[in-house]
């Protein structure tokens, strides 16, 4: 493990925190950890450490790492509160003691506090239970209040010290609940008047002394607050409508464009938030946009922006396993699968972290699926099944359906065991519900279906569709999929072949044929209940039809009516994700 022989006064701690994040990104996790732990009393270094653990936890989703990350973030929150607590301020006011924080430090602590609370909320949301949703929402509300007040404070100081505001900060904060906001501002102003006489409502506490913030510092703070403020807006804007109602009730909302512009500004900053902002933008453009189909079947919509981010980061992160991973994602979205495989393999080789290796190997398996290379996909997912701690059942399912597509089903016993496990599981998350339904579909006693590779191939097409991976297939493979759909003899779910075929025709811009297939799909399923186990086939066909009518054929009224009808379907696979798509499409129209 590396050691760092520096005097604490040599380099500002915020610079060391950025150096730690850079070491982490550049495949030097042990060096980063050593640097973070070298100054245990520094809030900047401890915050960098807790954010590094958080990134590790959400990459693996392993229970022990999620617990460790939550504990570290709570400790970061505790330190921020203790350094800037009410009692400490009152002691300063009553006894004349010096406060331990300067104006700059106060604002830095507020930013770190809000950042930590957002990360905590994300970890709590991952629990995917009702109590977690409300607890996470309440923590988000707390962080929102801190962001909102601190952002306004820094904007005010920036305008006073520097002059013209940066583009990302020009937009005014637009609260959802104006009355609630007016009351909050009034209460905050009263607090500040009581605790800090003579200080303006949007200034940090200074005990009557002149503000100690210079031009360079306020510029750095503007970049730092823009990261969390932007990430908050972006994250909340991606919540499904059901959760947006909760956030609206709690008094906050999200603006996607505002979030992106703030992250773009933050990445030009000088502290640890800058590289984190770049990672957040790459994550949004290469994973979130295609995964949630925010741009429909146009999975390449974020590629240009992502490529520019990578090009601008080449000097600092050329060999970073994480950046090679994102390069692979860009190639995959461009349907350049050979180059994607090269990038993911390089990421596996460069990374010393097991988590990044697993992430890139996961993408290797998906590249083989997109190529319809079922044998290579099976071997990759089997490796992941053995090595994975959190998603073994998912990789078991993927390896089984790939084996079936190769006419080499040899895991019938494993399949039977998985069916039994899911039949007896009382509480399942979204992925668990998906796997439960799919394992129930898989034949164990029916030898005809068991040995019919077409049956298994359509389970692969089902997953390629739901993960929005069909648009990454080459046109030759899209034609091959259409041919399979036209000649299907047995399908796992009624109408699945028509949904897949209709989507593929639309990818090829053959909209009239695609629309006809989607209408046929809805027609043959019209007598089925809206909460059937395979109701996602109807719901997604309805969405695809509405999307094409609205965006491609200009039939907005009919398309909107089709999208509104999606609400009829309940409890289907990835319901919340589809609701995000529908909500975004209607909002943009």
KEKOL-581510 format. One line per field, with one value per residue (C-alpha): residue number from 0; residue in three letters; x, y, z. Coordinates in nm, 2 decimals. Each point is the difference from the previous one (the first is absolute). Layout:
BEGIN
n = c(NUM; ...)
res = c(ala; ...)
x = c(X; ...)
y = c(Y; ...)
z = c(Z; ...)
END
This chain:
BEGIN
n = c(0; 1; 2; 3; 4; 5; 6; 7; 8; 9; 10; 11; 12; 13; 14; 15; 16; 17; 18; 19; 20; 21; 22; 23; 24; 25; 26; 27; 28; 29; 30; 31; 32; 33; 34; 35; 36; 37; 38; 39; 40; 41; 42; 43; 44; 45; 46; 47; 48; 49; 50; 51; 52; 53; 54; 55; 56; 57; 58; 59; 60; 61; 62; 63; 64; 65; 66; 67; 68; 69; 70; 71; 72; 73; 74; 75; 76; 77; 78; 79; 80; 81; 82; 83; 84; 85; 86; 87; 88; 89; 90; 91; 92; 93; 94; 95; 96; 97; 98; 99; 100; 101; 102; 103; 104; 105; 106; 107; 108; 109; 110; 111; 112; 113; 114; 115; 116; 117; 118; 119; 120; 121; 122; 123; 124; 125; 126; 127; 128; 129; 130; 131; 132; 133; 134; 135; 136; 137; 138; 139; 140; 141; 142; 143; 144; 145; 146; 147; 148; 149; 150; 151; 152; 153; 154; 155; 156; 157; 158; 159; 160; 161; 162; 163; 164; 165; 166; 167; 168; 169; 170; 171; 172; 173; 174; 175; 176; 177; 178; 179; 180; 181; 182; 183; 184; 185; 186; 187; 188; 189; 190; 191; 192; 193; 194; 195; 196; 197; 198; 199; 200; 201; 202; 203; 204; 205; 206; 207; 208; 209; 210; 211; 212; 213; 214; 215; 216; 217; 218; 219; 220; 221; 222; 223; 224; 225; 226; 227; 228; 229; 230; 231; 232; 233; 234; 235; 236; 237; 238; 239; 240; 241; 242; 243; 244; 245; 246; 247; 248; 249; 250; 251; 252; 253; 254; 255; 256; 257; 258; 259; 260; 261; 262; 263; 264; 265; 266; 267; 268; 269; 270; 271; 272; 273; 274; 275; 276; 277; 278; 279; 280; 281; 282; 283; 284; 285; 286; 287; 288; 289; 290; 291; 292; 293; 294; 295; 296; 297; 298; 299; 300; 301; 302; 303; 304; 305; 306; 307; 308; 309; 310; 311; 312; 313; 314; 315; 316; 317; 318; 319; 320; 321; 322; 323; 324; 325; 326; 327; 328; 329; 330; 331; 332; 333; 334; 335; 336; 337; 338; 339; 340; 341; 342; 343; 344; 345; 346; 347; 348; 349; 350; 351; 352; 353; 354; 355; 356; 357; 358; 359; 360; 361; 362; 363; 364; 365; 366; 367; 368; 369; 370; 371; 372; 373; 374; 375; 376; 377; 378; 379; 380; 381; 382; 383; 384; 385; 386; 387; 388; 389; 390; 391; 392; 393; 394; 395; 396; 397; 398; 399; 400; 401; 402; 403; 404; 405; 406; 407; 408; 409; 410; 411; 412; 413; 414; 415; 416; 417; 418; 419; 420; 421; 422; 423; 424; 425; 426; 427; 428; 429; 430; 431; 432; 433; 434; 435; 436; 437; 438; 439; 440; 441; 442; 443; 444; 445; 446; 447; 448; 449; 450; 451; 452; 453; 454; 455; 456; 457; 458; 459; 460; 461; 462; 463; 464; 465; 466; 467; 468; 469; 470; 471; 472; 473; 474; 475; 476; 477; 478; 479; 480; 481; 482; 483; 484; 485; 486; 487; 488; 489; 490; 491; 492; 493; 494; 495; 496; 497; 498; 499; 500; 501; 502; 503; 504; 505; 506; 507; 508; 509; 510; 511; 512; 513; 514; 515; 516; 517; 518; 519; 520; 521; 522; 523; 524; 525; 526; 527; 528; 529; 530; 531; 532; 533; 534; 535; 536; 537; 538; 539; 540; 541; 542; 543; 544; 545; 546; 547; 548; 549; 550; 551; 552; 553; 554; 555; 556; 557; 558; 559; 560; 561; 562; 563; 564; 565; 566; 567; 568; 569; 570; 571; 572; 573; 574; 575; 576; 577; 578; 579; 580; 581; 582; 583; 584; 585; 586; 587; 588)
res = c(unk; unk; unk; unk; unk; unk; unk; unk; unk; unk; unk; unk; unk; unk; unk; unk; unk; unk; unk; unk; unk; unk; unk; unk; unk; unk; unk; unk; unk; unk; unk; unk; unk; unk; unk; unk; unk; unk; unk; unk; unk; unk; unk; unk; unk; unk; unk; unk; unk; unk; unk; unk; unk; unk; unk; unk; unk; unk; unk; unk; unk; unk; unk; unk; unk; unk; unk; unk; unk; unk; unk; unk; unk; unk; unk; unk; unk; unk; unk; unk; unk; unk; unk; unk; unk; unk; unk; unk; unk; unk; unk; unk; unk; unk; unk; unk; unk; unk; unk; unk; unk; unk; unk; unk; unk; unk; unk; unk; unk; unk; unk; unk; unk; unk; unk; unk; unk; unk; unk; unk; unk; unk; unk; unk; unk; unk; unk; unk; unk; unk; unk; unk; unk; unk; unk; unk; unk; unk; unk; unk; unk; unk; unk; unk; unk; unk; unk; unk; unk; unk; unk; unk; unk; unk; unk; unk; unk; unk; unk; unk; unk; unk; unk; unk; unk; unk; unk; unk; unk; unk; unk; unk; unk; unk; unk; unk; unk; unk; unk; unk; unk; unk; unk; unk; unk; unk; unk; unk; unk; unk; unk; unk; unk; unk; unk; unk; unk; unk; unk; unk; unk; unk; unk; unk; unk; unk; unk; unk; unk; unk; unk; unk; unk; unk; unk; unk; unk; unk; unk; unk; unk; unk; unk; unk; unk; unk; unk; unk; unk; unk; unk; unk; unk; unk; unk; unk; unk; unk; unk; unk; unk; unk; unk; unk; unk; unk; unk; unk; unk; unk; unk; unk; unk; unk; unk; unk; unk; unk; unk; unk; unk; unk; unk; unk; unk; unk; unk; unk; unk; unk; unk; unk; unk; unk; unk; unk; unk; unk; unk; unk; unk; unk; unk; unk; unk; unk; unk; unk; unk; unk; unk; unk; unk; unk; unk; unk; unk; unk; unk; unk; unk; unk; unk; unk; unk; unk; unk; unk; unk; unk; unk; unk; unk; unk; unk; unk; unk; unk; unk; unk; unk; unk; unk; unk; unk; unk; unk; unk; unk; unk; unk; unk; unk; unk; unk; unk; unk; unk; unk; unk; unk; unk; unk; unk; unk; unk; unk; unk; unk; unk; unk; unk; unk; unk; unk; unk; unk; unk; unk; unk; unk; unk; unk; unk; unk; unk; unk; unk; unk; unk; unk; unk; unk; unk; unk; unk; unk; unk; unk; unk; unk; unk; unk; unk; unk; unk; unk; unk; unk; unk; unk; unk; unk; unk; unk; unk; unk; unk; unk; unk; unk; unk; unk; unk; unk; unk; unk; unk; unk; unk; unk; unk; unk; unk; unk; unk; unk; unk; unk; unk; unk; unk; unk; unk; unk; unk; unk; unk; unk; unk; unk; unk; unk; unk; unk; unk; unk; unk; unk; unk; unk; unk; unk; unk; unk; unk; unk; unk; unk; unk; unk; unk; unk; unk; unk; unk; unk; unk; unk; unk; unk; unk; unk; unk; unk; unk; unk; unk; unk; unk; unk; unk; unk; unk; unk; unk; unk; unk; unk; unk; unk; unk; unk; unk; unk; unk; unk; unk; unk; unk; unk; unk; unk; unk; unk; unk; unk; unk; unk; unk; unk; unk; unk; unk; unk; unk; unk; unk; unk; unk; unk; unk; unk; unk; unk; unk; unk; unk; unk; unk; unk; unk; unk; unk; unk; unk; unk; unk; unk; unk; unk; unk; unk; unk; unk; unk; unk; unk; unk; unk; unk; unk; unk; unk; unk; unk; unk; unk; unk; unk; unk; unk; unk; unk; unk; unk; unk; unk; unk; unk; unk; unk; unk; unk; unk; unk; unk; unk; unk; unk; unk; unk; unk; unk; unk; unk; unk; unk; unk; unk; unk; unk; unk; unk; unk; unk; unk; unk; unk)
x = c(0.00; 0.13; 0.10; -0.02; 0.26; -0.15; -0.03; -0.37; 0.06; 0.17; -0.31; -0.36; -0.21; -0.25; 0.28; 0.11; -0.36; -0.01; 0.33; -0.15; -0.29; 0.23; 0.21; -0.31; -0.12; 0.35; 0.00; 0.19; -0.26; 0.25; 0.19; -0.32; -0.11; 0.35; -0.03; -0.36; 0.11; 0.32; -0.19; -0.28; -0.13; -0.04; -0.36; 0.11; 0.20; -0.26; -0.27; 0.21; 0.04; -0.37; -0.09; 0.26; -0.16; -0.35; 0.12; 0.13; -0.33; -0.23; 0.23; -0.03; -0.33; 0.14; -0.17; 0.32; 0.13; -0.33; 0.00; 0.36; -0.07; -0.31; 0.20; 0.27; -0.25; -0.17; 0.34; 0.06; -0.34; 0.08; 0.33; -0.16; -0.27; 0.24; 0.24; -0.29; -0.25; -0.24; 0.17; 0.34; -0.14; -0.18; 0.32; 0.17; -0.28; -0.03; 0.36; 0.18; 0.19; 0.13; -0.20; 0.21; -0.13; 0.08; -0.25; 0.15; 0.01; -0.36; -0.12; 0.23; -0.16; -0.35; 0.08; 0.16; -0.30; -0.25; 0.21; 0.02; -0.38; -0.07; 0.23; -0.17; -0.35; 0.12; 0.11; -0.33; -0.20; 0.19; -0.17; -0.32; -0.25; -0.27; 0.16; 0.33; -0.17; -0.14; 0.32; 0.20; -0.24; 0.03; 0.38; -0.02; -0.22; 0.26; 0.28; -0.22; -0.04; 0.37; 0.08; -0.26; 0.12; 0.37; -0.04; -0.17; 0.26; 0.29; -0.18; -0.04; 0.36; 0.12; -0.19; 0.14; 0.36; 0.04; -0.27; -0.19; -0.15; 0.10; -0.26; -0.10; -0.08; -0.20; -0.33; -0.19; -0.10; -0.36; -0.16; -0.30; -0.19; 0.04; -0.19; 0.22; 0.31; -0.10; -0.05; 0.33; 0.19; -0.17; 0.09; 0.36; 0.04; -0.14; 0.26; 0.28; -0.10; -0.02; 0.33; 0.21; -0.09; 0.10; 0.06; -0.22; -0.23; 0.20; 0.34; 0.19; 0.05; 0.30; -0.06; -0.01; 0.34; 0.05; -0.07; 0.33; -0.09; 0.20; -0.07; 0.19; -0.18; -0.35; 0.06; 0.11; -0.31; -0.23; 0.14; -0.04; -0.36; -0.09; 0.09; -0.24; -0.27; 0.02; 0.01; -0.30; -0.20; 0.10; -0.07; -0.34; -0.11; 0.05; -0.23; -0.32; -0.33; -0.10; 0.31; -0.02; -0.33; 0.18; 0.28; -0.27; -0.17; 0.34; 0.05; 0.27; 0.04; 0.25; 0.09; 0.21; 0.14; 0.10; 0.16; 0.21; 0.11; 0.11; 0.20; 0.17; 0.10; 0.12; 0.23; 0.21; 0.06; 0.31; -0.10; -0.11; -0.34; 0.13; 0.10; -0.31; -0.21; 0.17; -0.08; -0.37; -0.04; 0.16; -0.24; -0.30; 0.09; 0.12; -0.22; -0.30; -0.12; 0.00; -0.11; -0.30; -0.05; -0.02; 0.06; -0.22; 0.19; 0.27; 0.25; 0.28; -0.16; 0.26; 0.30; 0.14; -0.01; 0.16; 0.27; 0.09; 0.02; 0.24; 0.21; 0.04; 0.10; 0.26; 0.30; -0.10; -0.18; 0.13; 0.06; -0.28; -0.21; -0.31; 0.06; 0.07; -0.33; -0.18; 0.19; -0.13; -0.36; 0.04; 0.11; -0.28; -0.26; 0.15; -0.04; 0.37; 0.02; 0.36; 0.13; -0.22; 0.13; 0.36; -0.07; -0.18; 0.28; 0.26; -0.21; 0.01; 0.38; 0.07; -0.21; 0.13; -0.35; -0.21; -0.32; 0.12; 0.11; -0.35; -0.17; 0.20; -0.04; -0.37; 0.01; 0.21; -0.29; -0.25; 0.21; -0.01; -0.38; -0.03; 0.21; -0.24; 0.31; -0.18; 0.29; 0.25; -0.27; -0.08; 0.37; 0.03; -0.32; 0.11; 0.32; -0.20; -0.24; 0.29; 0.18; -0.30; -0.13; -0.30; -0.16; 0.08; -0.36; 0.00; 0.31; -0.14; -0.31; 0.21; 0.23; -0.29; -0.19; 0.32; 0.07; -0.36; 0.05; 0.31; -0.20; 0.22; -0.23; 0.19; -0.11; -0.35; 0.07; 0.12; -0.30; -0.23; 0.17; -0.03; -0.37; -0.05; 0.20; -0.20; -0.34; 0.08; 0.14; -0.26; 0.18; 0.17; 0.14; -0.06; 0.27; -0.11; -0.36; 0.13; 0.20; -0.28; -0.23; 0.27; 0.11; -0.37; -0.02; 0.31; -0.10; 0.14; -0.25; -0.11; 0.27; -0.14; 0.05; 0.32; 0.16; -0.14; 0.27; -0.25; -0.18; 0.33; 0.10; -0.32; 0.08; 0.32; -0.18; -0.23; 0.30; 0.17; -0.33; -0.05; 0.36; -0.04; 0.29; -0.17; 0.09; 0.37; -0.03; 0.13; -0.26; 0.09; -0.08; -0.32; -0.11; 0.09; -0.22; -0.29; 0.03; -0.01; -0.31; -0.17; 0.06; -0.06; -0.18; 0.01; 0.05; 0.03; -0.26; -0.29; 0.08; 0.37; 0.11; -0.23; 0.14; 0.36; -0.08; -0.18; 0.28; 0.26; -0.19; -0.01; 0.38; 0.03; -0.23; -0.26; -0.27; -0.32; 0.10; 0.11; -0.33; -0.20; 0.20; -0.06; -0.37; -0.02; 0.18; -0.25; -0.29; 0.09; 0.06; -0.32; -0.18; 0.29; -0.02; 0.19; 0.20; 0.10; 0.35; 0.10; -0.20; 0.33; -0.05; -0.32; 0.13; 0.32; -0.19; -0.24; 0.30; 0.19; -0.32; -0.06; 0.36; 0.01; -0.33; 0.11; 0.37; 0.03; -0.34; -0.11; -0.33; 0.03; -0.36; -0.03; 0.35; -0.07; -0.32; 0.20; 0.26; -0.27; -0.15; 0.33; -0.13; -0.26; 0.27; 0.12; 0.27; 0.19; 0.38; 0.18; -0.32; 0.18; 0.25; -0.27; -0.18; 0.31; 0.01; -0.37; 0.02; 0.30; -0.16; -0.33; 0.19; 0.21; -0.30)
y = c(0.00; 0.34; 0.26; 0.37; 0.21; 0.34; 0.26; 0.07; 0.36; -0.07; -0.05; 0.10; -0.30; 0.06; -0.05; -0.32; -0.13; 0.06; -0.18; -0.30; -0.02; 0.02; -0.28; -0.21; 0.06; -0.08; -0.35; 0.08; -0.08; -0.09; 0.33; 0.19; -0.17; 0.07; 0.37; 0.03; -0.15; 0.20; 0.30; -0.16; 0.33; 0.17; 0.02; 0.03; -0.32; -0.19; 0.11; -0.12; -0.33; -0.04; 0.09; -0.26; -0.26; 0.11; -0.04; -0.35; -0.10; 0.11; -0.18; -0.33; 0.03; -0.25; 0.03; 0.03; 0.28; 0.18; -0.01; 0.13; 0.28; 0.11; 0.00; 0.21; 0.25; 0.03; 0.07; 0.27; 0.15; -0.01; 0.18; 0.27; 0.06; -0.01; 0.25; 0.24; -0.09; 0.24; -0.04; 0.09; 0.32; 0.09; -0.05; 0.24; 0.26; -0.02; -0.06; 0.17; -0.31; -0.02; -0.22; -0.28; 0.07; 0.28; 0.12; -0.23; -0.30; 0.06; -0.02; -0.30; -0.19; 0.09; -0.14; -0.32; -0.04; 0.02; -0.23; -0.26; 0.01; -0.05; -0.30; -0.14; 0.05; -0.20; -0.29; 0.00; 0.01; -0.31; -0.19; 0.03; -0.02; 0.25; 0.12; 0.05; 0.21; 0.24; 0.01; 0.06; 0.27; 0.18; -0.01; 0.14; 0.28; 0.09; 0.00; 0.21; 0.27; 0.01; 0.01; 0.26; 0.23; -0.05; 0.02; 0.34; 0.12; -0.09; 0.15; 0.32; 0.01; -0.10; 0.29; 0.24; -0.12; -0.12; 0.18; -0.17; -0.34; -0.32; -0.13; -0.29; 0.24; 0.25; -0.19; 0.09; -0.27; -0.09; -0.18; -0.22; 0.14; 0.38; 0.04; -0.27; 0.18; 0.34; -0.14; -0.18; 0.31; 0.21; -0.26; -0.02; 0.38; 0.01; -0.26; 0.19; 0.33; -0.16; -0.19; 0.24; 0.36; 0.22; -0.28; -0.01; -0.29; -0.15; 0.03; -0.26; 0.08; 0.23; 0.14; 0.35; -0.03; 0.08; -0.29; -0.19; -0.15; 0.11; -0.03; -0.34; -0.15; 0.11; -0.14; -0.33; -0.01; 0.08; -0.31; -0.21; 0.09; -0.04; -0.37; -0.10; 0.25; -0.13; -0.37; 0.06; 0.16; -0.27; -0.29; 0.12; 0.07; -0.37; -0.12; -0.18; 0.20; -0.19; 0.13; 0.35; 0.03; -0.07; 0.26; 0.25; -0.06; 0.05; 0.33; -0.06; -0.11; -0.05; 0.17; -0.23; 0.28; 0.21; -0.31; -0.07; 0.37; 0.01; -0.32; 0.13; 0.31; -0.20; -0.22; 0.31; 0.06; -0.05; -0.23; -0.36; 0.07; 0.06; -0.36; -0.12; 0.22; -0.14; -0.36; 0.10; 0.15; -0.31; -0.22; 0.20; 0.01; -0.36; -0.19; 0.19; 0.15; -0.33; -0.21; 0.21; 0.06; 0.37; 0.05; -0.30; -0.24; 0.26; -0.14; 0.20; 0.33; 0.05; -0.14; 0.32; 0.18; -0.31; -0.02; 0.37; -0.06; -0.29; 0.19; 0.29; -0.24; -0.20; 0.18; -0.08; -0.33; -0.17; -0.34; 0.02; -0.32; 0.20; 0.23; -0.31; -0.14; 0.31; -0.01; -0.36; 0.12; 0.27; -0.26; -0.24; 0.28; 0.06; -0.37; -0.03; -0.32; -0.11; 0.34; -0.02; -0.34; 0.13; 0.29; -0.22; -0.26; 0.28; 0.13; -0.35; -0.02; 0.35; -0.01; -0.13; 0.03; -0.31; 0.21; 0.18; -0.33; -0.15; 0.31; -0.03; -0.37; 0.05; 0.23; -0.26; -0.25; 0.25; 0.07; -0.37; 0.01; 0.30; -0.20; -0.29; -0.21; -0.21; -0.24; 0.28; 0.17; -0.32; -0.05; 0.37; -0.01; -0.33; 0.16; 0.29; -0.24; -0.17; 0.33; 0.22; 0.06; 0.21; -0.11; -0.37; -0.08; 0.25; -0.15; -0.35; 0.10; 0.15; -0.30; -0.24; 0.18; 0.03; -0.37; -0.07; 0.21; -0.22; -0.32; -0.09; 0.01; -0.18; 0.19; -0.14; -0.07; 0.36; 0.13; -0.21; 0.13; 0.36; -0.04; -0.15; 0.29; 0.27; -0.18; 0.02; 0.36; 0.22; 0.33; 0.08; 0.32; 0.10; -0.22; -0.28; 0.02; 0.00; -0.32; -0.17; 0.04; -0.11; -0.31; -0.09; 0.01; -0.22; -0.36; -0.29; -0.28; 0.10; -0.16; 0.15; 0.36; -0.10; -0.11; 0.27; 0.26; 0.25; 0.01; 0.10; 0.24; 0.20; 0.02; 0.16; 0.24; 0.09; 0.10; 0.19; 0.19; 0.08; 0.12; 0.22; -0.19; -0.08; 0.34; -0.09; -0.31; 0.03; 0.03; -0.35; -0.14; 0.20; -0.17; -0.33; 0.07; 0.11; -0.33; -0.20; 0.20; -0.07; -0.38; -0.05; -0.32; 0.03; 0.31; 0.04; 0.28; 0.07; 0.29; 0.02; -0.08; 0.28; 0.25; -0.09; 0.00; 0.34; 0.16; -0.14; 0.14; 0.34; -0.01; -0.05; 0.30; -0.23; 0.16; -0.11; -0.37; 0.06; 0.17; -0.29; -0.26; 0.20; 0.04; -0.38; -0.06; 0.21; -0.16; -0.36; 0.10; 0.21; -0.27; -0.05; 0.17; 0.32; -0.15; -0.32; -0.14; 0.10; 0.33; 0.17; -0.12; 0.20; 0.30; 0.04; -0.06; 0.28; 0.22; -0.08; 0.07; 0.33; 0.11; -0.07; 0.17; 0.31; 0.04; -0.15; 0.04; 0.32; -0.15; 0.16; -0.03; -0.37; -0.07; 0.18; -0.20; -0.32; 0.11; 0.10; -0.36; -0.15; 0.09; -0.28; -0.26; -0.08; -0.20; -0.09; -0.03; 0.33; 0.20; 0.29; 0.02; 0.02; 0.26; 0.22; -0.04; 0.08; 0.30; 0.14; -0.04; 0.16; 0.28; 0.08; 0.00)
z = c(0.00; -0.09; 0.26; -0.04; 0.18; 0.00; 0.27; 0.07; -0.11; -0.33; -0.21; 0.08; 0.10; -0.28; -0.25; 0.17; -0.01; -0.38; -0.03; 0.19; -0.24; -0.29; 0.14; 0.04; -0.36; -0.13; 0.14; 0.32; 0.26; 0.28; -0.05; 0.01; 0.32; 0.16; -0.10; 0.14; 0.33; 0.04; 0.14; 0.20; 0.14; -0.33; -0.11; -0.37; 0.02; 0.20; -0.25; -0.29; 0.18; 0.06; -0.36; -0.12; 0.21; -0.13; -0.36; 0.08; 0.17; -0.28; -0.25; 0.18; 0.19; 0.26; 0.34; 0.20; -0.22; 0.00; 0.38; 0.02; -0.24; 0.20; 0.32; -0.16; -0.14; 0.34; 0.16; -0.26; 0.08; 0.37; -0.04; -0.20; 0.26; 0.29; -0.17; -0.07; 0.26; 0.17; 0.34; -0.14; -0.15; 0.32; 0.20; -0.24; 0.04; 0.38; 0.11; -0.28; -0.10; -0.35; -0.23; -0.15; -0.35; -0.23; -0.26; -0.26; 0.23; 0.10; -0.36; -0.08; 0.29; -0.12; -0.35; 0.14; 0.24; -0.29; -0.22; 0.27; 0.06; -0.37; 0.00; 0.31; -0.16; -0.31; 0.22; 0.19; -0.32; -0.11; 0.28; -0.22; 0.28; 0.10; 0.32; -0.19; -0.26; 0.26; 0.21; -0.32; -0.11; 0.34; -0.02; -0.35; 0.13; 0.26; -0.26; -0.23; 0.26; 0.05; -0.37; -0.06; 0.27; -0.06; -0.38; 0.04; 0.25; -0.23; -0.31; 0.19; 0.11; -0.35; -0.15; 0.26; -0.02; -0.36; -0.19; -0.28; 0.10; -0.19; -0.24; 0.22; 0.29; -0.20; 0.03; 0.32; 0.24; -0.07; 0.30; -0.06; 0.30; 0.02; 0.33; 0.16; -0.14; 0.12; 0.35; -0.01; -0.11; 0.27; 0.27; -0.13; 0.01; 0.35; 0.11; -0.16; 0.15; 0.35; -0.02; -0.22; 0.06; -0.28; -0.25; -0.31; -0.04; -0.29; 0.16; 0.21; 0.37; 0.06; 0.35; -0.13; -0.18; -0.36; -0.24; -0.06; -0.34; -0.30; -0.37; -0.04; 0.30; -0.10; -0.35; 0.15; 0.23; -0.30; -0.17; 0.31; 0.07; -0.36; 0.01; 0.28; -0.11; -0.36; 0.10; 0.23; -0.29; -0.24; 0.24; 0.11; -0.36; -0.08; 0.28; -0.11; 0.03; 0.32; 0.18; -0.16; 0.18; 0.33; -0.08; -0.09; 0.33; 0.17; -0.18; -0.26; -0.36; -0.27; -0.33; -0.23; -0.22; 0.30; 0.15; -0.31; -0.04; 0.37; -0.04; -0.31; 0.19; 0.30; -0.21; -0.08; 0.37; 0.20; 0.29; 0.03; -0.14; -0.35; -0.08; 0.17; -0.22; -0.31; 0.12; 0.07; -0.35; -0.16; 0.21; -0.12; -0.37; -0.04; 0.25; 0.13; -0.34; -0.19; 0.30; 0.07; -0.38; 0.07; -0.38; -0.11; -0.22; -0.08; 0.24; -0.17; 0.12; 0.28; -0.18; -0.14; 0.34; 0.17; -0.26; 0.05; 0.37; -0.05; -0.25; 0.24; 0.28; -0.20; 0.15; 0.36; -0.03; -0.32; 0.17; 0.25; 0.02; 0.06; -0.30; -0.22; 0.13; -0.12; -0.33; -0.04; 0.07; -0.28; -0.25; 0.11; -0.05; -0.35; -0.08; -0.03; 0.20; -0.08; 0.12; 0.30; 0.09; -0.03; 0.24; 0.25; -0.01; 0.05; 0.30; 0.15; -0.04; 0.13; 0.31; 0.33; 0.15; -0.02; -0.03; -0.32; -0.15; 0.07; -0.15; -0.32; -0.02; 0.03; -0.31; -0.19; 0.05; -0.12; -0.31; -0.09; 0.05; -0.23; -0.26; 0.05; 0.09; 0.26; 0.07; 0.09; 0.20; 0.20; 0.09; 0.11; 0.21; 0.16; 0.11; 0.15; 0.17; 0.18; 0.09; 0.08; 0.36; -0.06; -0.33; -0.03; -0.08; -0.28; -0.16; 0.06; -0.21; -0.28; -0.02; -0.01; -0.28; -0.20; 0.04; -0.11; -0.31; -0.08; 0.05; 0.29; 0.30; 0.28; 0.30; 0.05; 0.36; 0.06; -0.18; 0.22; 0.31; -0.11; -0.06; 0.35; 0.16; -0.17; 0.06; 0.38; 0.01; 0.17; -0.06; -0.34; -0.15; -0.36; -0.15; 0.23; -0.13; -0.35; 0.06; 0.19; -0.30; -0.25; 0.20; 0.02; -0.38; -0.05; -0.08; 0.21; -0.07; -0.35; -0.21; -0.32; 0.12; 0.19; -0.32; -0.23; -0.04; -0.14; 0.34; 0.17; -0.27; 0.06; 0.36; -0.11; -0.23; 0.29; 0.22; -0.29; -0.05; 0.37; 0.04; -0.31; -0.17; -0.33; -0.15; 0.05; -0.22; -0.36; -0.27; -0.12; 0.34; 0.02; -0.33; 0.16; 0.30; -0.22; -0.20; 0.33; 0.10; -0.33; 0.02; 0.37; 0.10; 0.38; 0.21; 0.37; 0.02; -0.22; -0.24; 0.09; -0.36; -0.13; 0.25; -0.09; -0.37; 0.01; 0.20; -0.25; -0.30; 0.17; 0.07; -0.38; -0.05; -0.15; 0.20; -0.18; 0.03; 0.36; 0.10; -0.16; 0.21; 0.32; -0.07; -0.06; 0.33; 0.19; -0.18; 0.08; 0.37; 0.05; 0.20; 0.24; 0.35; 0.04; 0.28; -0.16; 0.06; -0.35; -0.01; -0.09; -0.36; -0.02; 0.19; -0.20; -0.33; 0.09; 0.08; -0.32; -0.20; 0.17; -0.03; -0.38; -0.06; 0.19; -0.09; -0.34; -0.17; 0.16; 0.12; 0.35; 0.11; -0.08; 0.13; 0.33; 0.05; -0.05; 0.26; 0.25; -0.04; 0.13; 0.35; -0.03; 0.05; 0.35; 0.17; -0.32; -0.06; 0.03; 0.05; 0.16; -0.27; -0.27; 0.20; -0.01; -0.38; -0.04; 0.24; -0.18; -0.34; 0.10; 0.17; -0.30; -0.23)
END
